[in-house]
Amino acid sequence: MAKKSSSLKGLGCRYGIKLRKQYTKTYKLLKSRRLCPECNSIKFKREAIGIWSCNKCKFKIAGNAYDIKF
Ligand SMILES: [Zn+2]
């Protein structure tokens, strides 16, 4: 793992470093791969805020905005 957290494009330098770090953390959490609890497929993604669904078996689950909890 790299020591320095890489900044993401999109926010620019308009916001403070604290907010940008938080954004990067949230973004990575959102884009990180998740396994479907039903069929263990990696095609498990967030469909809308709070709604997570699997593209393979159409399994749907309600979760947090940026992460799921079981
Ligand atoms: Zn599935």
N, CA, C, O and the ligand as a Tripos MOL2 file, in Angstrom:
@<TRIPOS>MOLECULE
protein
  281   279    71     0     0
PROTEIN
NO_CHARGES

@<TRIPOS>ATOM
      1 N           0.8260   -1.2020    0.0000 N.3       1 MET1
      2 CA          0.0000    0.0000    0.0000 C.3       1 MET1
      3 C           0.8630    1.2550    0.0000 C.2       1 MET1
      4 O           1.8840    1.3190    0.6850 O.2       1 MET1
      5 N           0.4530    2.2290   -0.7560 N.am      2 ALA2
      6 CA          1.1980    3.4860   -0.8160 C.3       2 ALA2
      7 C           0.9420    4.3130    0.4420 C.2       2 ALA2
      8 O          -0.1510    4.3060    1.0100 O.2       2 ALA2
      9 N           1.9680    5.0100    0.8470 N.am      3 LYS3
     10 CA          1.8380    5.8220    2.0540 C.3       3 LYS3
     11 C           0.9660    7.0500    1.8150 C.2       3 LYS3
     12 O           0.1120    7.4100    2.6250 O.2       3 LYS3
     13 N           1.2170    7.6740    0.6730 N.am      4 LYS4
     14 CA          0.4230    8.8620    0.3560 C.3       4 LYS4
     15 C          -0.8840    8.4440   -0.2970 C.2       4 LYS4
     16 O          -0.8960    7.5730   -1.1670 O.2       4 LYS4
     17 N          -1.9680    9.0530    0.1130 N.am      5 SER5
     18 CA         -3.2490    8.7560   -0.5090 C.3       5 SER5
     19 C          -3.3640    9.5360   -1.8090 C.2       5 SER5
     20 O          -3.1790   10.7520   -1.8450 O.2       5 SER5
     21 N          -3.6700    8.8200   -2.8560 N.am      6 SER6
     22 CA         -3.7550    9.4670   -4.1610 C.3       6 SER6
     23 C          -5.0260   10.2990   -4.2610 C.2       6 SER6
     24 O          -6.1050    9.8770   -3.8420 O.2       6 SER6
     25 N          -4.8730   11.4690   -4.8150 N.am      7 SER7
     26 CA         -6.0370   12.3320   -4.9710 C.3       7 SER7
     27 C          -6.7820   11.9660   -6.2530 C.2       7 SER7
     28 O          -6.1800   11.5450   -7.2410 O.2       7 SER7
     29 N          -8.0450   12.1280   -6.2170 N.am      8 LEU8
     30 CA         -8.8530   11.7720   -7.3770 C.3       8 LEU8
     31 C          -9.2430   13.0140   -8.1590 C.2       8 LEU8
     32 O          -9.3760   14.1090   -7.6120 O.2       8 LEU8
     33 N          -9.4200   12.8100   -9.4400 N.am      9 LYS9
     34 CA         -9.9000   13.9130  -10.2620 C.3       9 LYS9
     35 C         -11.3950   14.0800  -10.0280 C.2       9 LYS9
     36 O         -12.1000   13.1240   -9.7040 O.2       9 LYS9
     37 N         -11.8490   15.2700  -10.1940 N.am     10 GLY10
     38 CA        -13.2780   15.4920  -10.0230 C.3      10 GLY10
     39 C         -13.5790   16.6170   -9.0570 C.2      10 GLY10
     40 O         -14.4660   17.4380   -9.2880 O.2      10 GLY10
     41 N         -12.8350   16.6410   -7.9820 N.am     11 LEU11
     42 CA        -13.0860   17.7050   -7.0120 C.3      11 LEU11
     43 C         -12.1410   18.8800   -7.1980 C.2      11 LEU11
     44 O         -12.4540   19.9960   -6.7850 O.2      11 LEU11
     45 N         -10.9960   18.6460   -7.8080 N.am     12 GLY12
     46 CA        -10.0330   19.7240   -7.9970 C.3      12 GLY12
     47 C          -9.4550   20.2010   -6.6820 C.2      12 GLY12
     48 O          -9.3230   19.4270   -5.7340 O.2      12 GLY12
     49 N          -9.1120   21.4750   -6.6260 N.am     13 CYS13
     50 CA         -8.5250   21.9900   -5.3920 C.3      13 CYS13
     51 C          -9.4480   23.0160   -4.7560 C.2      13 CYS13
     52 O          -9.0200   23.8930   -4.0050 O.2      13 CYS13
     53 N         -10.7040   22.8810   -5.0760 N.am     14 ARG14
     54 CA        -11.6590   23.8540   -4.5400 C.3      14 ARG14
     55 C         -11.9200   23.6310   -3.0650 C.2      14 ARG14
     56 O         -12.1490   24.5630   -2.2950 O.2      14 ARG14
     57 N         -11.8750   22.3620   -2.7020 N.am     15 TYR15
     58 CA        -12.1850   22.0560   -1.3260 C.3      15 TYR15
     59 C         -10.9170   21.7730   -0.5370 C.2      15 TYR15
     60 O          -9.8500   21.5640   -1.1150 O.2      15 TYR15
     61 N         -11.0340   21.7670    0.7400 N.am     16 GLY16
     62 CA         -9.8810   21.5370    1.6060 C.3      16 GLY16
     63 C          -9.3630   20.1240    1.5010 C.2      16 GLY16
     64 O         -10.0310   19.2380    0.9680 O.2      16 GLY16
     65 N          -8.1750   19.9260    2.0110 N.am     17 ILE17
     66 CA         -7.5390   18.6150    1.9350 C.3      17 ILE17
     67 C          -8.3020   17.5830    2.7460 C.2      17 ILE17
     68 O          -8.3290   16.4050    2.3910 O.2      17 ILE17
     69 N          -8.9140   18.0160    3.8180 N.am     18 LYS18
     70 CA         -9.6440   17.1060    4.6890 C.3      18 LYS18
     71 C         -10.8600   16.5370    3.9560 C.2      18 LYS18
     72 O         -11.1490   15.3420    4.0220 O.2      18 LYS18
     73 N         -11.5530   17.4220    3.2640 N.am     19 LEU19
     74 CA        -12.7540   17.0040    2.5510 C.3      19 LEU19
     75 C         -12.4110   16.1140    1.3720 C.2      19 LEU19
     76 O         -13.1240   15.1570    1.0690 O.2      19 LEU19
     77 N         -11.2740   16.4540    0.6900 N.am     20 ARG20
     78 CA        -10.8670   15.6600   -0.4540 C.3      20 ARG20
     79 C         -10.4450   14.2550   -0.0360 C.2      20 ARG20
     80 O         -10.7090   13.2770   -0.7340 O.2      20 ARG20
     81 N          -9.7870   14.1770    1.1120 N.am     21 LYS21
     82 CA         -9.3780   12.8650    1.6280 C.3      21 LYS21
     83 C         -10.5900   12.0230    1.9590 C.2      21 LYS21
     84 O         -10.6170   10.8150    1.7190 O.2      21 LYS21
     85 N         -11.5850   12.6760    2.5090 N.am     22 GLN22
     86 CA        -12.8170   11.9950    2.8680 C.3      22 GLN22
     87 C         -13.5270   11.4990    1.6050 C.2      22 GLN22
     88 O         -14.0860   10.4030    1.5780 O.2      22 GLN22
     89 N         -13.4910   12.3270    0.5690 N.am     23 TYR23
     90 CA        -14.1130   11.9830   -0.7080 C.3      23 TYR23
     91 C         -13.4300   10.7730   -1.3330 C.2      23 TYR23
     92 O         -14.0900    9.8560   -1.8220 O.2      23 TYR23
     93 N         -12.1050   10.7830   -1.3090 N.am     24 THR24
     94 CA        -11.3250    9.6830   -1.8600 C.3      24 THR24
     95 C         -11.6430    8.3820   -1.1250 C.2      24 THR24
     96 O         -11.8020    7.3260   -1.7380 O.2      24 THR24
     97 N         -11.7320    8.4830    0.1860 N.am     25 LYS25
     98 CA        -12.0240    7.3180    1.0070 C.3      25 LYS25
     99 C         -13.4060    6.7550    0.6760 C.2      25 LYS25
    100 O         -13.5800    5.5450    0.5280 O.2      25 LYS25
    101 N         -14.3650    7.6410    0.5650 N.am     26 THR26
    102 CA        -15.7310    7.2390    0.2640 C.3      26 THR26
    103 C         -15.8380    6.6650   -1.1350 C.2      26 THR26
    104 O         -16.5490    5.6860   -1.3650 O.2      26 THR26
    105 N         -15.1190    7.2900   -2.0790 N.am     27 TYR27
    106 CA        -15.1460    6.8510   -3.4640 C.3      27 TYR27
    107 C         -14.5670    5.4510   -3.6150 C.2      27 TYR27
    108 O         -15.1080    4.6090   -4.3300 O.2      27 TYR27
    109 N         -13.4650    5.2260   -2.9310 N.am     28 LYS28
    110 CA        -12.8250    3.9120   -2.9900 C.3      28 LYS28
    111 C         -13.7080    2.8460   -2.3670 C.2      28 LYS28
    112 O         -13.7680    1.7100   -2.8380 O.2      28 LYS28
    113 N         -14.3850    3.2310   -1.3070 N.am     29 LEU29
    114 CA        -15.2960    2.3170   -0.6240 C.3      29 LEU29
    115 C         -16.4600    1.9530   -1.5420 C.2      29 LEU29
    116 O         -16.9210    0.8120   -1.5820 O.2      29 LEU29
    117 N         -16.9090    2.9530   -2.2680 N.am     30 LEU30
    118 CA        -18.0350    2.7520   -3.1680 C.3      30 LEU30
    119 C         -17.6660    1.8750   -4.3570 C.2      30 LEU30
    120 O         -18.4590    1.0440   -4.8010 O.2      30 LEU30
    121 N         -16.4450    2.0730   -4.8700 N.am     31 LYS31
    122 CA        -16.0320    1.3550   -6.0650 C.3      31 LYS31
    123 C         -15.3540    0.0170   -5.7870 C.2      31 LYS31
    124 O         -15.0490   -0.7360   -6.7110 O.2      31 LYS31
    125 N         -15.1250   -0.2700   -4.5260 N.am     32 SER32
    126 CA        -14.4550   -1.5160   -4.2060 C.3      32 SER32
    127 C         -15.3510   -2.7190   -4.5200 C.2      32 SER32
    128 O         -16.5770   -2.6470   -4.4400 O.2      32 SER32
    129 N         -14.7020   -3.8120   -4.8750 N.am     33 ARG33
    130 CA        -15.4430   -4.9940   -5.2790 C.3      33 ARG33
    131 C         -16.1350   -5.6610   -4.1040 C.2      33 ARG33
    132 O         -15.5830   -5.7900   -3.0110 O.2      33 ARG33
    133 N         -17.3390   -6.0710   -4.3650 N.am     34 ARG34
    134 CA        -18.0880   -6.7620   -3.3380 C.3      34 ARG34
    135 C         -18.6410   -8.0680   -3.8950 C.2      34 ARG34
    136 O         -18.9410   -8.1900   -5.0830 O.2      34 ARG34
    137 N         -18.7610   -9.0130   -3.0160 N.am     35 LEU35
    138 CA        -19.3100  -10.2910   -3.4400 C.3      35 LEU35
    139 C         -20.7850  -10.3650   -3.1030 C.2      35 LEU35
    140 O         -21.2200   -9.9490   -2.0290 O.2      35 LEU35
    141 N         -21.5300  -10.8950   -4.0250 N.am     36 CYS36
    142 CA        -22.9520  -11.0780   -3.7940 C.3      36 CYS36
    143 C         -23.1450  -12.1330   -2.7020 C.2      36 CYS36
    144 O         -22.5850  -13.2250   -2.7850 O.2      36 CYS36
    145 N         -23.9300  -11.8070   -1.6920 N.am     37 PRO37
    146 CA        -24.1500  -12.7840   -0.6030 C.3      37 PRO37
    147 C         -24.9620  -13.9870   -1.0500 C.2      37 PRO37
    148 O         -25.0060  -15.0050   -0.3590 O.2      37 PRO37
    149 N         -25.5890  -13.8740   -2.1800 N.am     38 GLU38
    150 CA        -26.4420  -14.9570   -2.6670 C.3      38 GLU38
    151 C         -25.6820  -15.9320   -3.5760 C.2      38 GLU38
    152 O         -25.7500  -17.1470   -3.3890 O.2      38 GLU38
    153 N         -24.9590  -15.3850   -4.5610 N.am     39 CYS39
    154 CA        -24.2980  -16.2720   -5.5230 C.3      39 CYS39
    155 C         -22.7830  -16.0650   -5.5760 C.2      39 CYS39
    156 O         -22.1050  -16.6810   -6.3990 O.2      39 CYS39
    157 N         -22.2500  -15.2080   -4.7120 N.am     40 ASN40
    158 CA        -20.8110  -14.9240   -4.6320 C.3      40 ASN40
    159 C         -20.2280  -14.3320   -5.9120 C.2      40 ASN40
    160 O         -19.0290  -14.4510   -6.1640 O.2      40 ASN40
    161 N         -21.0570  -13.7080   -6.7020 N.am     41 SER41
    162 CA        -20.5830  -13.0440   -7.9120 C.3      41 SER41
    163 C         -20.0180  -11.6730   -7.5640 C.2      41 SER41
    164 O         -20.4300  -11.0390   -6.5920 O.2      41 SER41
    165 N         -19.0470  -11.2220   -8.3940 N.am     42 ILE42
    166 CA        -18.4890   -9.8900   -8.1250 C.3      42 ILE42
    167 C         -19.3110   -8.7920   -8.7970 C.2      42 ILE42
    168 O         -18.9610   -7.6120   -8.7460 O.2      42 ILE42
    169 N         -20.3880   -9.1960   -9.4150 N.am     43 LYS43
    170 CA        -21.2340   -8.2140  -10.0890 C.3      43 LYS43
    171 C         -22.2620   -7.6110   -9.1480 C.2      43 LYS43
    172 O         -23.3730   -7.2520   -9.5390 O.2      43 LYS43
    173 N         -21.8580   -7.5160   -7.9250 N.am     44 PHE44
    174 CA        -22.7250   -6.9610   -6.9060 C.3      44 PHE44
    175 C         -22.3960   -5.4850   -6.7300 C.2      44 PHE44
    176 O         -21.3140   -5.1360   -6.2570 O.2      44 PHE44
    177 N         -23.3200   -4.6300   -7.1080 N.am     45 LYS45
    178 CA        -23.0320   -3.2000   -7.0850 C.3      45 LYS45
    179 C         -24.1890   -2.3990   -6.5300 C.2      45 LYS45
    180 O         -25.2990   -2.9000   -6.3530 O.2      45 LYS45
    181 N         -23.8920   -1.1330   -6.2590 N.am     46 ARG46
    182 CA        -24.9370   -0.2570   -5.7540 C.3      46 ARG46
    183 C         -25.8240    0.1990   -6.8990 C.2      46 ARG46
    184 O         -25.3500    0.7240   -7.9060 O.2      46 ARG46
    185 N         -27.0910   -0.0090   -6.7260 N.am     47 GLU47
    186 CA        -28.0340    0.3750   -7.7650 C.3      47 GLU47
    187 C         -28.4710    1.8270   -7.5720 C.2      47 GLU47
    188 O         -28.5090    2.6090   -8.5220 O.2      47 GLU47
    189 N         -28.7940    2.1650   -6.3470 N.am     48 ALA48
    190 CA        -29.1410    3.5300   -5.9850 C.3      48 ALA48
    191 C         -28.6420    3.7380   -4.5650 C.2      48 ALA48
    192 O         -28.1080    2.8150   -3.9510 O.2      48 ALA48
    193 N         -28.8130    4.9380   -4.0440 N.am     49 ILE49
    194 CA        -28.3430    5.1970   -2.6860 C.3      49 ILE49
    195 C         -29.1220    4.3230   -1.7120 C.2      49 ILE49
    196 O         -30.3370    4.4580   -1.5670 O.2      49 ILE49
    197 N         -28.4100    3.4360   -1.0560 N.am     50 GLY50
    198 CA        -29.0410    2.5660   -0.0720 C.3      50 GLY50
    199 C         -29.5450    1.2540   -0.6440 C.2      50 GLY50
    200 O         -29.9770    0.3750    0.1020 O.2      50 GLY50
    201 N         -29.4920    1.1150   -1.9670 N.am     51 ILE51
    202 CA        -29.9680   -0.1260   -2.5710 C.3      51 ILE51
    203 C         -28.8360   -0.8090   -3.3200 C.2      51 ILE51
    204 O         -28.2300   -0.2110   -4.2090 O.2      51 ILE51
    205 N         -28.5500   -2.0400   -2.9730 N.am     52 TRP52
    206 CA        -27.4820   -2.8180   -3.5970 C.3      52 TRP52
    207 C         -28.0960   -4.0080   -4.3050 C.2      52 TRP52
    208 O         -28.9810   -4.6740   -3.7680 O.2      52 TRP52
    209 N         -27.6270   -4.2700   -5.5030 N.am     53 SER53
    210 CA        -28.2040   -5.3950   -6.2320 C.3      53 SER53
    211 C         -27.1370   -6.1550   -7.0150 C.2      53 SER53
    212 O         -26.0740   -5.6220   -7.3340 O.2      53 SER53
    213 N         -27.4490   -7.4000   -7.3110 N.am     54 CYS54
    214 CA        -26.5450   -8.2670   -8.0510 C.3      54 CYS54
    215 C         -27.0100   -8.3620   -9.4980 C.2      54 CYS54
    216 O         -28.1890   -8.5930   -9.7680 O.2      54 CYS54
    217 N         -26.0840   -8.1820  -10.4150 N.am     55 ASN55
    218 CA        -26.4370   -8.2350  -11.8340 C.3      55 ASN55
    219 C         -26.6440   -9.6590  -12.3260 C.2      55 ASN55
    220 O         -27.2320   -9.8780  -13.3850 O.2      55 ASN55
    221 N         -26.1730  -10.6000  -11.5740 N.am     56 LYS56
    222 CA        -26.2210  -11.9830  -12.0220 C.3      56 LYS56
    223 C         -27.5090  -12.6870  -11.5940 C.2      56 LYS56
    224 O         -28.1970  -13.3110  -12.4020 O.2      56 LYS56
    225 N         -27.8140  -12.5680  -10.2990 N.am     57 CYS57
    226 CA        -28.9790  -13.2950   -9.8040 C.3      57 CYS57
    227 C         -30.1210  -12.3740   -9.3730 C.2      57 CYS57
    228 O         -31.1320  -12.8240   -8.8350 O.2      57 CYS57
    229 N         -29.9370  -11.0660   -9.6230 N.am     58 LYS58
    230 CA        -30.9690  -10.0560   -9.3220 C.3      58 LYS58
    231 C         -31.3140   -9.9680   -7.8450 C.2      58 LYS58
    232 O         -32.4030   -9.5370   -7.4660 O.2      58 LYS58
    233 N         -30.3590  -10.3890   -7.0170 N.am     59 PHE59
    234 CA        -30.5640  -10.3090   -5.5830 C.3      59 PHE59
    235 C         -30.4510   -8.8550   -5.1400 C.2      59 PHE59
    236 O         -29.5150   -8.1560   -5.5300 O.2      59 PHE59
    237 N         -31.3890   -8.4030   -4.3380 N.am     60 LYS60
    238 CA        -31.3890   -7.0080   -3.8920 C.3      60 LYS60
    239 C         -31.3280   -6.9240   -2.3890 C.2      60 LYS60
    240 O         -31.9270   -7.7230   -1.6690 O.2      60 LYS60
    241 N         -30.5820   -5.9270   -1.9310 N.am     61 ILE61
    242 CA        -30.4780   -5.7490   -0.4850 C.3      61 ILE61
    243 C         -30.4170   -4.2650   -0.1490 C.2      61 ILE61
    244 O         -29.8670   -3.4670   -0.9080 O.2      61 ILE61
    245 N         -30.9800   -3.9090    0.9800 N.am     62 ALA62
    246 CA        -30.9150   -2.5220    1.4290 C.3      62 ALA62
    247 C         -29.6900   -2.3530    2.3140 C.2      62 ALA62
    248 O         -29.4240   -3.1680    3.1980 O.2      62 ALA62
    249 N         -28.9620   -1.2990    2.0650 N.am     63 GLY63
    250 CA        -27.7660   -1.0660    2.8520 C.3      63 GLY63
    251 C         -27.5420    0.4070    3.0780 C.2      63 GLY63
    252 O         -28.4600    1.2150    2.9370 O.2      63 GLY63
    253 N         -26.3220    0.7560    3.4290 N.am     64 ASN64
    254 CA        -25.9810    2.1550    3.6030 C.3      64 ASN64
    255 C         -25.7690    2.8120    2.2480 C.2      64 ASN64
    256 O         -25.8310    2.1540    1.2090 O.2      64 ASN64
    257 N         -25.5210    4.1020    2.2680 N.am     65 ALA65
    258 CA        -25.3340    4.8390    1.0240 C.3      65 ALA65
    259 C         -24.0490    4.4240    0.3220 C.2      65 ALA65
    260 O         -24.0200    4.3490   -0.9070 O.2      65 ALA65
    261 N         -22.9970    4.1540    1.0660 N.am     66 TYR66
    262 CA        -21.7090    3.8620    0.4470 C.3      66 TYR66
    263 C         -21.1620    2.4860    0.7960 C.2      66 TYR66
    264 O         -20.0970    2.1020    0.3130 O.2      66 TYR66
    265 N         -21.8660    1.7550    1.6150 N.am     67 ASP67
    266 CA        -21.3790    0.4490    1.9960 C.3      67 ASP67
    267 C         -22.5500   -0.4320    2.4360 C.2      67 ASP67
    268 O         -23.6500    0.0510    2.7060 O.2      67 ASP67
    269 N         -22.2860   -1.7070    2.4970 N.am     68 ILE68
    270 CA        -23.3490   -2.6030    2.9600 C.3      68 ILE68
    271 C         -22.9280   -3.2440    4.2650 C.2      68 ILE68
    272 O         -21.7460   -3.4670    4.5260 O.2      68 ILE68
    273 N         -23.9120   -3.5280    5.0600 N.am     69 LYS69
    274 CA        -23.6490   -4.1970    6.3340 C.3      69 LYS69
    275 C         -24.5270   -5.4170    6.4440 C.2      69 LYS69
    276 O         -25.7100   -5.3970    6.1070 O.2      69 LYS69
    277 N         -23.9230   -6.4660    6.9180 N.am     70 PHE70
    278 CA        -24.7060   -7.6840    7.0940 C.3      70 PHE70
    279 C         -24.8830   -8.0120    8.5600 C.2      70 PHE70
    280 O         -25.5190   -9.0100    8.8960 O.2      70 PHE70
    281 ZN        -25.9000  -12.6840   -7.0080 Zn       71 ZN71
@<TRIPOS>BOND
     1     1     2 1
     2     2     3 1
     3     3     4 2
     4     3     5 am
     5     5     6 1
     6     6     7 1
     7     7     8 2
     8     7     9 am
     9     9    10 1
    10    10    11 1
    11    11    12 2
    12    11    13 am
    13    13    14 1
    14    14    15 1
    15    15    16 2
    16    15    17 am
    17    17    18 1
    18    18    19 1
    19    19    20 2
    20    19    21 am
    21    21    22 1
    22    22    23 1
    23    23    24 2
    24    23    25 am
    25    25    26 1
    26    26    27 1
    27    27    28 2
    28    27    29 am
    29    29    30 1
    30    30    31 1
    31    31    32 2
    32    31    33 am
    33    33    34 1
    34    34    35 1
    35    35    36 2
    36    35    37 am
    37    37    38 1
    38    38    39 1
    39    39    40 2
    40    39    41 am
    41    41    42 1
    42    42    43 1
    43    43    44 2
    44    43    45 am
    45    45    46 1
    46    46    47 1
    47    47    48 2
    48    47    49 am
    49    49    50 1
    50    50    51 1
    51    51    52 2
    52    51    53 am
    53    53    54 1
    54    54    55 1
    55    55    56 2
    56    55    57 am
    57    57    58 1
    58    58    59 1
    59    59    60 2
    60    59    61 am
    61    61    62 1
    62    62    63 1
    63    63    64 2
    64    63    65 am
    65    65    66 1
    66    66    67 1
    67    67    68 2
    68    67    69 am
    69    69    70 1
    70    70    71 1
    71    71    72 2
    72    71    73 am
    73    73    74 1
    74    74    75 1
    75    75    76 2
    76    75    77 am
    77    77    78 1
    78    78    79 1
    79    79    80 2
    80    79    81 am
    81    81    82 1
    82    82    83 1
    83    83    84 2
    84    83    85 am
    85    85    86 1
    86    86    87 1
    87    87    88 2
    88    87    89 am
    89    89    90 1
    90    90    91 1
    91    91    92 2
    92    91    93 am
    93    93    94 1
    94    94    95 1
    95    95    96 2
    96    95    97 am
    97    97    98 1
    98    98    99 1
    99    99   100 2
   100    99   101 am
   101   101   102 1
   102   102   103 1
   103   103   104 2
   104   103   105 am
   105   105   106 1
   106   106   107 1
   107   107   108 2
   108   107   109 am
   109   109   110 1
   110   110   111 1
   111   111   112 2
   112   111   113 am
   113   113   114 1
   114   114   115 1
   115   115   116 2
   116   115   117 am
   117   117   118 1
   118   118   119 1
   119   119   120 2
   120   119   121 am
   121   121   122 1
   122   122   123 1
   123   123   124 2
   124   123   125 am
   125   125   126 1
   126   126   127 1
   127   127   128 2
   128   127   129 am
   129   129   130 1
   130   130   131 1
   131   131   132 2
   132   131   133 am
   133   133   134 1
   134   134   135 1
   135   135   136 2
   136   135   137 am
   137   137   138 1
   138   138   139 1
   139   139   140 2
   140   139   141 am
   141   141   142 1
   142   142   143 1
   143   143   144 2
   144   143   145 am
   145   145   146 1
   146   146   147 1
   147   147   148 2
   148   147   149 am
   149   149   150 1
   150   150   151 1
   151   151   152 2
   152   151   153 am
   153   153   154 1
   154   154   155 1
   155   155   156 2
   156   155   157 am
   157   157   158 1
   158   158   159 1
   159   159   160 2
   160   159   161 am
   161   161   162 1
   162   162   163 1
   163   163   164 2
   164   163   165 am
   165   165   166 1
   166   166   167 1
   167   167   168 2
   168   167   169 am
   169   169   170 1
   170   170   171 1
   171   171   172 2
   172   171   173 am
   173   173   174 1
   174   174   175 1
   175   175   176 2
   176   175   177 am
   177   177   178 1
   178   178   179 1
   179   179   180 2
   180   179   181 am
   181   181   182 1
   182   182   183 1
   183   183   184 2
   184   183   185 am
   185   185   186 1
   186   186   187 1
   187   187   188 2
   188   187   189 am
   189   189   190 1
   190   190   191 1
   191   191   192 2
   192   191   193 am
   193   193   194 1
   194   194   195 1
   195   195   196 2
   196   195   197 am
   197   197   198 1
   198   198   199 1
   199   199   200 2
   200   199   201 am
   201   201   202 1
   202   202   203 1
   203   203   204 2
   204   203   205 am
   205   205   206 1
   206   206   207 1
   207   207   208 2
   208   207   209 am
   209   209   210 1
   210   210   211 1
   211   211   212 2
   212   211   213 am
   213   213   214 1
   214   214   215 1
   215   215   216 2
   216   215   217 am
   217   217   218 1
   218   218   219 1
   219   219   220 2
   220   219   221 am
   221   221   222 1
   222   222   223 1
   223   223   224 2
   224   223   225 am
   225   225   226 1
   226   226   227 1
   227   227   228 2
   228   227   229 am
   229   229   230 1
   230   230   231 1
   231   231   232 2
   232   231   233 am
   233   233   234 1
   234   234   235 1
   235   235   236 2
   236   235   237 am
   237   237   238 1
   238   238   239 1
   239   239   240 2
   240   239   241 am
   241   241   242 1
   242   242   243 1
   243   243   244 2
   244   243   245 am
   245   245   246 1
   246   246   247 1
   247   247   248 2
   248   247   249 am
   249   249   250 1
   250   250   251 1
   251   251   252 2
   252   251   253 am
   253   253   254 1
   254   254   255 1
   255   255   256 2
   256   255   257 am
   257   257   258 1
   258   258   259 1
   259   259   260 2
   260   259   261 am
   261   261   262 1
   262   262   263 1
   263   263   264 2
   264   263   265 am
   265   265   266 1
   266   266   267 1
   267   267   268 2
   268   267   269 am
   269   269   270 1
   270   270   271 1
   271   271   272 2
   272   271   273 am
   273   273   274 1
   274   274   275 1
   275   275   276 2
   276   275   277 am
   277   277   278 1
   278   278   279 1
   279   279   280 2
@<TRIPOS>SUBSTRUCTURE
     1 MET1         2 RESIDUE 1 A MET
     2 ALA2         6 RESIDUE 1 A ALA
     3 LYS3        10 RESIDUE 1 A LYS
     4 LYS4        14 RESIDUE 1 A LYS
     5 SER5        18 RESIDUE 1 A SER
     6 SER6        22 RESIDUE 1 A SER
     7 SER7        26 RESIDUE 1 A SER
     8 LEU8        30 RESIDUE 1 A LEU
     9 LYS9        34 RESIDUE 1 A LYS
    10 GLY10       38 RESIDUE 1 A GLY
    11 LEU11       42 RESIDUE 1 A LEU
    12 GLY12       46 RESIDUE 1 A GLY
    13 CYS13       50 RESIDUE 1 A CYS
    14 ARG14       54 RESIDUE 1 A ARG
    15 TYR15       58 RESIDUE 1 A TYR
    16 GLY16       62 RESIDUE 1 A GLY
    17 ILE17       66 RESIDUE 1 A ILE
    18 LYS18       70 RESIDUE 1 A LYS
    19 LEU19       74 RESIDUE 1 A LEU
    20 ARG20       78 RESIDUE 1 A ARG
    21 LYS21       82 RESIDUE 1 A LYS
    22 GLN22       86 RESIDUE 1 A GLN
    23 TYR23       90 RESIDUE 1 A TYR
    24 THR24       94 RESIDUE 1 A THR
    25 LYS25       98 RESIDUE 1 A LYS
    26 THR26      102 RESIDUE 1 A THR
    27 TYR27      106 RESIDUE 1 A TYR
    28 LYS28      110 RESIDUE 1 A LYS
    29 LEU29      114 RESIDUE 1 A LEU
    30 LEU30      118 RESIDUE 1 A LEU
    31 LYS31      122 RESIDUE 1 A LYS
    32 SER32      126 RESIDUE 1 A SER
    33 ARG33      130 RESIDUE 1 A ARG
    34 ARG34      134 RESIDUE 1 A ARG
    35 LEU35      138 RESIDUE 1 A LEU
    36 CYS36      142 RESIDUE 1 A CYS
    37 PRO37      146 RESIDUE 1 A PRO
    38 GLU38      150 RESIDUE 1 A GLU
    39 CYS39      154 RESIDUE 1 A CYS
    40 ASN40      158 RESIDUE 1 A ASN
    41 SER41      162 RESIDUE 1 A SER
    42 ILE42      166 RESIDUE 1 A ILE
    43 LYS43      170 RESIDUE 1 A LYS
    44 PHE44      174 RESIDUE 1 A PHE
    45 LYS45      178 RESIDUE 1 A LYS
    46 ARG46      182 RESIDUE 1 A ARG
    47 GLU47      186 RESIDUE 1 A GLU
    48 ALA48      190 RESIDUE 1 A ALA
    49 ILE49      194 RESIDUE 1 A ILE
    50 GLY50      198 RESIDUE 1 A GLY
    51 ILE51      202 RESIDUE 1 A ILE
    52 TRP52      206 RESIDUE 1 A TRP
    53 SER53      210 RESIDUE 1 A SER
    54 CYS54      214 RESIDUE 1 A CYS
    55 ASN55      218 RESIDUE 1 A ASN
    56 LYS56      222 RESIDUE 1 A LYS
    57 CYS57      226 RESIDUE 1 A CYS
    58 LYS58      230 RESIDUE 1 A LYS
    59 PHE59      234 RESIDUE 1 A PHE
    60 LYS60      238 RESIDUE 1 A LYS
    61 ILE61      242 RESIDUE 1 A ILE
    62 ALA62      246 RESIDUE 1 A ALA
    63 GLY63      250 RESIDUE 1 A GLY
    64 ASN64      254 RESIDUE 1 A ASN
    65 ALA65      258 RESIDUE 1 A ALA
    66 TYR66      262 RESIDUE 1 A TYR
    67 ASP67      266 RESIDUE 1 A ASP
    68 ILE68      270 RESIDUE 1 A ILE
    69 LYS69      274 RESIDUE 1 A LYS
    70 PHE70      278 RESIDUE 1 A PHE
    71 ZN71       281 GROUP 0 **** ****
